[in-house]
Amino acid sequence: MTSDPRPVQRTLRRAWGLTRSLAIYHGQPHKHRRALELYREFLKPGDVGFDIGAHVGGRVRTWRRLGARVVAVEPQPDCLRALRLFFGRDPNVTIVPEAVGADAGRARLALSTATPTVSTMSTEWIESVTADSSFSGVRWDRSVEVDVVTLDDLVAAHGVPAFCKIDVEGFEVDVLSGLSRPLPALSFEYLPPAHDAALAALDIVDRLGGPAGGYRYNYSPVETMRYAADEWLDAAGLVRLLERFRPAGRSGDVYARLRGA
């Protein structure tokens, strides 16, 4: 009788996926230097930063170099192990082993063992991106149930962050729907195959910022840590900018900061 090879294969895929993430987010010193320059605009020593979708802690590492206190929110079990290994003894890093959504409770997280960066709680997002050729090799092959908190919950527990990064693979609208006040600055992921979802997230951010004087926006493509526009834009200008990048099919991050911040 032969043993079942599938558990070993799954373990190897998980090890490969986590190793790949560690190489991407901790093994590129040049990107880390650019990230320090970019985030220095938003975070000063002693400020609080929310890293929603902290993954293996690439942003946590950068923000700690800047002297910020970090709330690292991550529900993936393998990524949590990495976060605890790297930052578990740092008193200025709070690791929150939960997801963030519109309402507190429980939800199911779809995991991609080989590519954990695209694990998500949005079935609609999975449907939209699987039609794109760049996702042809991605498989969401297992899932876990996770606890969910809201951004308002995190603000109540940890204070208002000077900057909040949201990278949750299509769940940005749900995350932002759990926020009832504008934050000084934030970012959320833009993925061309999920263009409409990004515009919905932008609409929420813009409405939140209205009573505080409004947000200005910029875009950084494909982890370059560089802005695409020379000047910060209003929402309509950002949409036009995203339309320029949309045909290339590459992801990036939208940055928003309150006027005068």
C-alpha positions as CSV (number, residue, x, y, z in Angstrom):
1,M,0.0,0.0,0.0
2,T,1.4,3.4,-1.0
3,S,1.1,6.5,1.2
4,D,-0.9,9.5,0.1
5,P,1.6,12.1,-1.3
6,R,-0.9,15.0,-1.1
7,P,-0.1,16.2,2.5
8,V,3.6,16.4,1.6
9,Q,2.8,18.2,-1.6
10,R,0.6,20.7,0.3
11,T,3.4,21.3,2.8
12,L,5.9,21.9,0.1
13,R,3.6,24.4,-1.7
14,R,3.0,26.2,1.6
15,A,6.7,26.4,2.2
16,W,7.4,27.6,-1.3
17,G,4.6,30.2,-1.1
18,L,5.9,31.7,2.1
19,T,9.5,31.6,1.0
20,R,8.5,33.5,-2.2
21,S,6.7,36.1,-0.2
22,L,9.7,36.6,2.2
23,A,12.0,37.0,-0.8
24,I,9.7,39.6,-2.4
25,Y,9.0,41.7,0.7
26,H,12.3,41.3,2.6
27,G,14.9,40.4,0.0
28,Q,15.0,43.6,-2.1
29,P,17.1,46.3,-0.4
30,H,16.6,48.8,-3.2
31,K,12.8,48.7,-2.8
32,H,13.1,49.0,0.9
33,R,15.1,52.2,0.5
34,R,12.5,53.7,-1.8
35,A,9.8,52.7,0.6
36,L,11.5,54.6,3.4
37,E,11.5,57.7,1.3
38,L,7.8,57.4,0.3
39,Y,6.4,56.6,3.8
40,R,8.5,59.3,5.4
41,E,5.9,61.7,4.0
42,F,3.2,60.1,6.1
43,L,4.8,58.6,9.3
44,K,7.0,60.3,11.9
45,P,8.6,58.8,15.0
46,G,5.8,57.9,17.4
47,D,3.0,58.0,14.9
48,V,0.7,55.0,14.6
49,G,0.4,53.1,11.3
50,F,-2.2,50.5,10.4
51,D,-1.0,47.8,8.1
52,I,-4.2,46.1,7.0
53,G,-3.1,42.9,5.2
54,A,0.4,42.9,6.7
55,H,1.3,39.6,5.0
56,V,4.9,38.9,6.0
57,G,5.7,42.4,7.3
58,G,7.5,44.2,4.5
59,R,5.7,47.5,5.4
60,V,6.0,46.8,9.1
61,R,9.8,46.6,8.7
62,T,9.9,49.9,6.8
63,W,7.6,51.7,9.2
64,R,9.6,50.6,12.3
65,R,12.7,52.0,10.6
66,L,10.9,55.3,10.6
67,G,10.1,55.1,14.3
68,A,6.4,54.5,13.9
69,R,4.3,52.2,16.1
70,V,2.6,49.6,13.9
71,V,-0.7,47.7,14.1
72,A,-0.1,44.8,11.8
73,V,-3.4,43.1,10.9
74,E,-3.2,39.7,9.2
75,P,-5.5,36.6,9.3
76,Q,-3.4,34.1,7.3
77,P,-1.9,31.5,9.6
78,D,1.4,31.1,7.8
79,C,1.9,34.8,7.5
80,L,1.1,35.2,11.2
81,R,3.9,32.9,12.0
82,A,6.4,35.0,10.0
83,L,5.1,38.2,11.7
84,R,5.5,36.8,15.1
85,L,9.0,35.5,14.3
86,F,10.2,38.9,13.0
87,F,8.2,41.3,15.2
88,G,6.7,39.3,18.1
89,R,9.2,40.8,20.6
90,D,8.9,44.4,19.4
91,P,6.8,46.3,21.9
92,N,6.0,48.9,19.2
93,V,4.4,46.3,16.9
94,T,0.9,45.0,17.7
95,I,0.0,41.9,15.7
96,V,-3.8,41.5,15.2
97,P,-4.6,37.9,14.0
98,E,-7.9,39.0,12.3
99,A,-9.3,40.2,9.1
100,V,-11.0,43.6,8.6
101,G,-14.4,44.1,7.1
102,A,-17.6,46.1,7.1
103,D,-18.9,44.4,10.3
104,A,-17.3,42.5,13.1
105,G,-17.9,38.8,13.2
106,R,-16.6,35.7,11.4
107,A,-15.9,35.1,7.7
108,R,-14.2,32.6,5.4
109,L,-10.8,33.5,3.9
110,A,-9.9,31.8,0.6
111,L,-6.2,30.9,0.6
112,S,-3.8,30.4,-2.3
113,T,-1.1,28.1,-1.0
114,A,1.4,28.8,-3.7
115,T,0.7,32.5,-3.9
116,P,-0.4,33.7,-0.5
117,T,-0.3,37.3,-1.6
118,V,-3.7,36.8,-3.4
119,S,-5.6,35.2,-0.5
120,T,-8.9,37.0,-0.2
121,M,-12.4,37.1,1.4
122,S,-14.0,38.4,-1.8
123,T,-15.5,35.7,-4.1
124,E,-16.5,38.4,-6.5
125,W,-12.8,39.5,-6.8
126,I,-11.7,35.9,-7.5
127,E,-14.3,35.7,-10.3
128,S,-13.2,39.0,-11.8
129,V,-9.4,38.3,-11.8
130,T,-9.5,34.7,-12.9
131,A,-10.7,36.0,-16.3
132,D,-7.3,37.8,-16.6
133,S,-4.4,35.8,-18.1
134,S,-2.0,37.0,-15.4
135,F,-4.0,34.9,-12.9
136,S,-4.2,31.8,-15.0
137,G,-1.9,29.8,-12.7
138,V,-3.4,30.9,-9.4
139,R,-5.5,28.4,-7.4
140,W,-7.4,29.1,-4.2
141,D,-7.1,25.6,-2.9
142,R,-8.2,25.9,0.7
143,S,-9.9,28.2,3.1
144,V,-10.1,29.1,6.8
145,E,-12.6,30.8,9.0
146,V,-11.3,34.0,10.6
147,D,-12.4,36.6,13.1
148,V,-13.3,40.0,11.6
149,V,-13.0,43.5,13.1
150,T,-13.7,46.9,11.6
151,L,-11.5,49.8,11.1
152,D,-13.6,51.7,13.6
153,D,-12.8,48.9,16.1
154,L,-9.1,49.3,15.4
155,V,-9.2,53.1,15.8
156,A,-11.1,52.7,19.1
157,A,-8.4,50.2,20.4
158,H,-5.2,51.8,19.0
159,G,-6.0,55.4,18.2
160,V,-6.3,57.3,14.8
161,P,-3.4,56.2,12.5
162,A,-1.4,58.8,10.7
163,F,-1.4,56.3,7.8
164,C,-3.4,53.2,6.9
165,K,-2.3,50.7,4.2
166,I,-5.1,48.5,2.9
167,D,-4.1,45.6,0.8
168,V,-6.8,42.9,1.0
169,E,-7.2,41.6,-2.6
170,G,-10.6,42.9,-3.6
171,F,-12.0,43.4,-0.1
172,E,-11.1,47.1,0.1
173,V,-14.7,48.3,-0.2
174,D,-15.7,46.1,2.8
175,V,-12.8,47.3,4.8
176,L,-13.5,51.0,4.1
177,S,-17.2,50.4,4.8
178,G,-16.3,49.7,8.4
179,L,-14.8,53.2,8.8
180,S,-16.9,56.2,9.8
181,R,-14.3,59.0,9.9
182,P,-11.6,60.3,7.5
183,L,-8.0,59.3,8.3
184,P,-5.1,61.7,7.6
185,A,-3.6,59.4,4.9
186,L,-4.2,56.0,3.5
187,S,-3.5,53.7,0.5
188,F,-5.4,50.9,-1.1
189,E,-4.5,48.5,-3.9
190,Y,-5.5,49.0,-7.5
191,L,-5.8,46.0,-9.8
192,P,-6.9,46.7,-13.4
193,P,-9.0,43.5,-13.7
194,A,-10.9,44.7,-10.7
195,H,-11.1,48.3,-11.9
196,D,-14.8,48.9,-10.9
197,A,-14.1,47.7,-7.3
198,A,-11.2,50.2,-7.0
199,L,-13.5,53.0,-8.2
200,A,-16.0,52.0,-5.5
201,A,-13.3,52.1,-2.9
202,L,-12.3,55.6,-4.2
203,D,-15.8,56.8,-3.9
204,I,-16.0,55.8,-0.2
205,V,-12.7,57.4,0.5
206,D,-13.7,60.6,-1.3
207,R,-17.0,60.8,0.6
208,L,-15.3,60.2,4.0
209,G,-12.9,63.0,3.3
210,G,-15.5,65.6,2.3
211,P,-16.2,67.0,5.7
212,A,-12.5,67.3,6.5
213,G,-11.7,69.3,3.3
214,G,-11.3,66.4,0.9
215,Y,-8.5,64.1,-0.2
216,R,-5.8,64.5,-2.8
217,Y,-4.6,61.4,-4.6
218,N,-1.6,59.8,-6.4
219,Y,-0.8,56.4,-7.8
220,S,2.3,54.2,-7.4
221,P,2.5,51.4,-10.0
222,V,3.7,47.8,-9.3
223,E,5.6,48.2,-6.0
224,T,7.8,50.9,-7.5
225,M,7.4,53.1,-4.5
226,R,7.3,56.1,-6.9
227,Y,4.4,58.3,-7.7
228,A,3.0,58.3,-11.3
229,A,1.8,61.9,-11.2
230,D,4.0,64.9,-10.5
231,E,1.2,66.6,-8.6
232,W,-1.5,65.3,-6.3
233,L,-4.9,65.0,-8.0
234,D,-8.5,65.2,-7.2
235,A,-10.6,62.0,-7.6
236,A,-11.5,62.7,-11.2
237,G,-7.8,63.3,-12.1
238,L,-6.9,60.0,-10.4
239,V,-9.5,58.1,-12.4
240,R,-8.0,59.5,-15.6
241,L,-4.5,58.5,-14.4
242,L,-5.7,55.0,-13.6
243,E,-7.2,54.7,-17.1
244,R,-3.8,55.3,-18.5
245,F,-2.3,52.4,-16.6
246,R,-5.2,50.1,-16.9
247,P,-4.3,48.6,-20.3
248,A,-1.0,47.4,-18.9
249,G,-2.8,45.1,-16.5
250,R,-0.4,45.7,-13.7
251,S,-1.3,46.4,-10.1
252,G,-0.3,49.3,-7.9
253,D,-1.4,51.4,-5.0
254,V,-3.6,54.5,-4.7
255,Y,-2.5,57.0,-2.1
256,A,-4.8,59.5,-0.5
257,R,-4.0,62.3,1.9
258,L,-6.2,65.0,3.4
259,R,-5.7,68.5,2.0
260,G,-3.3,70.3,4.3
261,A,-2.1,67.0,6.0
